């Protein structure tokens, strides 16, 4: 458990640094956007590819397949049930769409990748990349369709992002017997090592930009945070526990599946709500509030998975 506290201490310090740099105007909105582009298009893909050099084994292969299948089940069932429930409420149409996507689609990139790598090493990051492929499959189809209100979606967006390409490449590199020479792997890893500090600094900077009064007054984001950070992870943990009694799964596969479902609302929800003008301010506040609560809830679920898995 000591390692968990060390990881979260590092995350807190990096986020605090980003918060301070924003408040002192070292990082502004333009710099934040530039750092995000660098992270998503260079640093994170290198980190994912570096994870592919994890030693191949039958157990590791089983974990990859299991995480992929459990990810598909999670997104399909949660979208179906939550969308059905919200459709029977009196919420404004746009708010209902935002609440659905924010409840289901977590921050698997900015927070999920660095957290899984910090806790479970290269194998944890590889499993996170597989889970994120499933995320892309659902978000860029049904999620984007829901936020846009348009009848069609672009399937190509599932496969054109650098993170998706790196994830597929990492899966191929893991499956084949060839491994990179040490100097190449170390060079790629050196770039990928920037993932955790850069991602957390960006998240801290984003938090610094939110008006605290507006953040805490609306009750709807609290409901989203409860479902996203507590209810869904609890249900997933029960499901994973039941599955693991029937099919032997590695510790990493079980923990990564639960924790990837316990992350705060994803920043892609904000980007797409702005793109389609679907209550973007409400979406930004919802995502920000879940980020505020995440330090406590992620620590809870990390401890729970360590204790029971």
N, C-alpha and C positions, 0 to 999 in steps of 0.2 A: 504493500500500500504506500510505502514511502516514495517509490518511484512515481506513483500517480500524483502525489502532492508536488513533487519536483517538477513534473511536466506542467501542471497547472500553474505553478509559480512562474515558470518561464513564460507561459501564455499570458498571464496577468501582466508581467513586466513589459512584454512586447506591446500589448494592447495599451498599457499606460503610456508608453513611449509615443505611440501613434497619436493618442489623445492629446498629450502635451505638445507634440509637434504641430498638430492642427490648431490648438489654442494659441500657440505662439506664431502662427502663420508661416511656419516653415513648409507645411503641407497644406495646400489649398485644394479646391475641387479639381482643378486642372492636373495638379501633381498626383492627386489620388487616382484619377482616371488613367494617367500614364503608368503609374505603378501597377494598377490592376491589369492593364494590357501586357506589361512585362511579365507579371506573375502568370497569367493565363496562357500566354503565347510562347514563353521561353522557359521560365524557371520550373513551373509545375510539370510540363511535359518531360523535362530532363529528369525530374525526381521520379516520375512514374516509370520511365524507361530504365532508370537505375535499379528500380525494385525488381525488374524482370530477372535479375541475376541470382535470385534466391534459388537454393538448391532444389532441383526437381525431385518429387517423391509422389507416390500414390496417394498418401494422406493429403499432401498439399493440393494435388489435382482434385481430389474429392471435395476439399474445402472451397475451391474456386467454383466448382459446379453447384455446390450447395448454396453458396452466397448468391450466385446468379439466380437460381430458382427461387430462393426465399425473397430476393429483391423484387422479382416479377410478381410473386404472390402479394407482397406488401403493397406495391403501388396499385395493382389491379383492385384489390379488395378495399383499400382505404379510399381510393377515388370513388368507387361505386357507392360505398356506405355514406361517406361524408357528403358527397354531392346529393344523394337522395335525401339526407336529413336536412340540409340547408335549403333544398328546393321547397320544403314544407314550412319554412319560416317566413316572417314578414320583412326580412332584410331587403334593402335595395339590391337590385340585380348586380350592380358592379361590386358592391361590398361583399355579397355572397360569393362571387367568383374569386375575389381576393382572399377571402377567408378559406375557401376550399384549397386553393393552390398553396397558400402559406401553411396550412395545416399538414398537407401531404408532402410538399417538396422542401426539403431541408437544405442547409448549406453544406452539401457534400464536398464541394471543392475547396473553398477558402479555409474551412475549419475541419472538415472530415479528413482530407488527405494528410495535413500536417499532424493532426491528433493521432490518427491510426499509425502513422510512421513513428511518432514519438513513443507510443505505447507498445507497439508490436513489431517494429522494425520493417524491413523490406517486405516480408510476407504480409504484414498488416496493410501496408500501402498497396500491394498488388491486389489484395481482396477488396480494398476500398475502391480501386480503379474499376474492378468488375461491377461492384454495386453501382458506381457512378455511370457505367455504360447503360445499365437498366434505367437509372434516373433520366439520362438523356433520351432514351427510347420513349419514355412516357411524357417528359416535360415538353420536348420539342414537337410532340404530336398533340396529345390531348390537353396538356397544360397551356401551350401557346394558343391552341384553338379556343380554350375556355376564356383566356384573358382577352383575346382579340374580338370575340363575339362573331368571328367570320366562319363561314361554312367549311372552309378548306384549310389545310396546314401544309407546310413544306417538310416532307419527310427527309429531304436532303440535309436539313439542319442537324439531324441526329448524328451525321457522320463527318461533317465538315469542320467541326471545332478541333483545335490542336490537342485539347485534352482527350477527346474521343479517339483521335488518330493515335496518340501516344499510348492510350489504354489498349487498343487493338494490337499495336506493335509490341507492347510489353507482354501481352498474352502469348503472342507468337514466339517471342524470344524466350519466354519461360518454357514453352512446350518443346522447343527443339533442344537437342543435346549440346549445341555449341554455346560457349560462354565467352564474353568479351575478354580481351587481354586486360590485365590489372590496371595499366596506365590509362586505358580508355574508360574503364568503369570508374576509376577514381576521378577522372576529369568530369565525367557526366554527373557523378555524385556531388562534386564540389559546387556545381551550378545548382543542383537540386537542393542542397543544404540551405539555400536561402529561402526555401518555401515557408518554413514556420515563422521566422521573424518578419518576413515581408507580409505574409498573409495577415498576421495578428496586428501589425502596425496599421495596415489598411483598415481592418475592422475597428481598431481604436479610433482612428481618424474619422471614420463614418459615424461612430457614436458621438463624437464631439460636435458634430454638425446638427444634431437633433435638438429641438427646443424641448427642455424637460417638462415644461408645463403642459404642452400638448401631448407629450408622450404618456403621461400617467393619468389623464383625465377620462379618456375614452374606454368604456368597459369591454368593447369588442376585442381589442388586441389581447386583453387578459384571457378571454375565452380561447383565442387561438393559441396563446402560449401554453395554456393548460393542456390542450389536446396535443400540441406539437411536442412539448417537452416532458409531459408526464403520462398522459393516457396512452398514446400510441406506443411509446417505448415499453410501457408495462405490458400491453397486449402482445407486442412482438417478443418480449422476453419470455412470456408464458408459452407462446407458440414455438419458439426456438427450444425451450426446455423440453416440451413435449416431443418435438421432432428428434432431438438428440437422444431421447430414450428409445427411439425406434431405429435411428441411423447414427452410427458413431461419427461425431464431428470433432474437429480439432478445437482447442480452446480459443484460438485466434478467430476461427470462422464464426463461432457463436458470439464472441464479444464484438467483433466488427459489425455483424449484422444488427445487433441491438443498438450499438452506439451510433451507427450511421442513421438509425431511425430516431435518435435522441438529440439530434443537432438542432440549433435554432433555425428559424425560417430562412430560406435561401435568398441571396441577393438577386438571383435571376428573376424572382417574382417582381422586384422593384423595377428592374430594367425593362421587363416586358409590360408592366403596368404603365410605365412612362411612354413606351413605344406606342401603345394602343390607347393611351389616355383613359385607363380604367382605374379610377380612384388612386392615382399614384401617391398622393400625400398620405392617405390612409394606409396604403401598402407599406410605405417607408416607415411609418410609426409602428406598424405591426411587427415588421422585421426587427426594428431597433429595440422594441420592448423584449422580444424573445432573446435578443443578444444580451440584454441586461441580466435576464434571469438565468442564462445558460451556464454561468460559472458555478452556480449552486447545483443546478439539475444535472449537468454533465459530470460533476464530481460524484453526485449521488449514483448515477447509472454506471459510472466507471467502477465505483466501489461495489455495487450490486453484482455486476458481471464477474468481478474478481472473486467475490465471495461465493457465488452459486455456480459458476462455470469453471 
